[in-house]
Amino acid sequence: MPVLTHQEAQELYDRFGSRQDRQGFYEDVACADLRAHAGFDQALSVFEFGCGTGRFAEELLSEHLPADSHYVGVDISATMVGLSLQRLEPWAGRVEVRQSDGAMCVTDAEDLYDCFVCNYVLDLLSEEDILKLLAEAHRTVKGNGRLCLISLTHGNTWPSHLLSSAWQLVHAIKPQRVGGCRPLRLRGLLSADRWQIEHHHVVSRWAVSSEVLIARCLKEPVAGGPVSDRHYPW
């Protein structure tokens, strides 16, 4: 399955800019489900990989995060970073937003964040980058902290199944036409010895299906647990 290079993704989303917010017609219901179950009201440190225009962070900071919390967001697009900084200006003292070079490395430090958020980004990445990012999330999230993910996924009704099949076909021909994204199954990507799934839900809006997954970070191996339950049903 072809995926965009980091340079292609950067160029695409630099052009896309604020039009990304138009995807709220199907993203908002999934984001609301994530916020309702992730315990953000107790999170003092949140990292978001692929912060986009800052819409999700704005909702967290205005309605969910404690007043003394700190938010860090990165994005590969300079345009998106600029839009996020503008949107999050009211919380400037608690917010850091910076441009990524496309590497899956978040920071040199460990055990920094209560929540690691990645919404509608894994479906853009290569298999290799997905595994690197999940490993980085495990390294940088505190013990018992949470990994919070949303991705496009395969449909679970006949209209959504038809749409996701068509989406995959377009992606295989020209990924740029669907923002470089394709349907994934998140649950099969997590290692059972590293993550304990707390919430898993597939929601559909206008036949577009999104998978919402929240998992608790396990710093110590689970006795008798499998090394990994990963599979890749792209």
N, C-alpha and C positions, 0 to 999 in steps of 0.2 A: 504494500500500500504506500503510494508516494506521499511525502510530507514536505512542507515548505522548509527551506533552509532558514537559519536565523536571520540572514540578511533579507530574504524574501518576506518573512513575517514582519520584520521591522518596517520595510517599505510599504507593505500592504496596510498595516495599521496606522502608519503615519498619514496615509491617504484617507483612511476610513474615518479617523478622528471622532468627532462627536456623534456621527451617524451610528456608532456602536450602541448608543442609548435606545435606538429604535428597536433593538432586539428584546427590549423589556416586555414585549407582548407575550413572549414565552418564557423569558428568564425570571421575571419577577415572582412568579408563583413558586419556583424552585428555590430562589433566594429567601423568600419568606419562610419556607419550610426549614431551610438550614438555620436561619436566625432563631426560629422557634425551639430548636432542639440542641443547639451547640453550647448553651451556657455562657454566652458572651457577657452576661451581666456580672460574671465573676472573673472575667479575663482582664488581667492588668497589662498584658503584653500580647499584641496581635501582629502577625506577619501575613501579608497578602502577596502572593506571587502572581503577577499579571493583574495589576490593580485597575487597568483600563482607564475610564474617565473618572473614577472615584465614586461612582454611584453607590456601590455596596459599602464602602468605607464611610460615606456620608451618613447612611442609614445607621450603621453601627455607632458612630460617634454621637449622633443626635438622639438616638433612642435606646441604645442597648449597653454600651460600654460604661464602666464606672468612670467617674469624673477624673480620677487620677491614673487612668490607663494610658498606654502609649501604643501608637499604631505606626508600623513601618510597611510601606508598599513599594514594589518595584515593577517596572514594565520595560519591555524591550523598545517601545516606541517613545521617542522624544515628544511627539504630539500628545500621547496619552499622559505622560508625566506632567506636561504643562497643564492639561485639562484637570488632572487630579489636584495639582497644587492650587489651582484657582478655586476649585470646588471646596477644598478642605481648608481654605484660608481661615475660617472662623476658629479652627482648632490648631492653628499653626504651632503653638507651643507644645503640642502633644503628638505631632505628626511629622514623619520623615518619609518623603517620596523621592526615589532616585531611579535613574535609568540603568537597566541591566544591559550587559554586553551579550546576553544570550546564554551565558554559562548557567549551569544548574546549581552553582555554589551560592549560598545565601550570605554566609558570614564565616569568619574564622573561629568564632566562639561557639560554645555548645550550651544546650539547656537554657535557652534564652526566652522562649515564647510559650505562653499558655495555649495559644491557638495558631495553627498554620492553615491559612485559607488559600484555596486555589480553585477559582470558579471559571469554568469554560476555558480552560487552558490546556489541561492534559490531552484533550481531544485534538489539539493543534500540534502536539509534540510527537517526535519519533519514539519508538519503543525504548531505545537506549536512553533518551532524555527523560522519559517517564520514570524509569527505574532509578536514574541518578537523582531526580528530584524527590522521589519518595524516600530514598536513603538520606538525602539532605534534610528532609522534613523530620525524619526520625532522630537525626543527630541534633537538631536545633530546638526541637520541642522538649519542654520539661517532662519529666516522668509524670504520667497521668494527664498530661496535656492532650489537646485534641487536634486531630487532622480533620479539616473540613473541606470537602470536595463536592463540586458539581460538574457534570459533564453531559454533553449530548449522549444519548444512548439509543439502543435499538427499540423500536416501538413495541408496545404490549397490547395494542388493539389493531384491528386491521387497517384503519386509516393511518395510524402512526407507524405501523410496520411498513406500509406502502411508501410513506414519505421517507422513512429512514433508509429504505432500500434505494430509493431514487437519489437520496442525498449521497449515499456511498458511491453510486455510479458516477455522479457528477464529480465527486472528490477524486475518484480514480482517473478521470479524464483531465480535469483542470481544478486543482485544489483551491486556487484563488477565488473561484466563483462561489464557494461556500465558506469564505474566510479562512481557508486552510484547515477547517475542522471536519471531523468525521465521528460517527457514533462509536462509543466505547462501552465496555462493561467494567465499571470501576471495581466492583467487589472482588473480581478475580485477580486484581493487581496487587492486593495487599498480602504481605507475609503474616501468617497467623502467629508467629513468634514475636512479631514487632507491634502488631496493632490488634486491638480488641474492638470489633464493630459494635457501636452503640445505637446507631440509627441508620436505616437504609430504606429508601423510598424512591420509586419511579413516579414522576408526575408528568402529565401531558397537558399542553395548552395549544389549541389550534393544530393538533396532530403532531406537534413537535415534542418529543419525549426527552426528559432530563432525569439523570440519576443523581440523587442526593445521598451522600455518605458521610457519616461522622464516626471517627474511630479514636479510641483512647490509646495513647502512646505507652507501650510496655518497654521499659528499659532493661528489665531482666528477662531472659528467655523463659517461656512457659514450660514447666516440667512436663515432659511427654508430648509436647506439642510438635506439630510438623515444622520443618524448616521453612517451608513456603507452600502457599496454596495458589500461587500465581498461574494464570493461563491467559492467553491472548486471543480472545474471540473478536477480532476487530470487525 
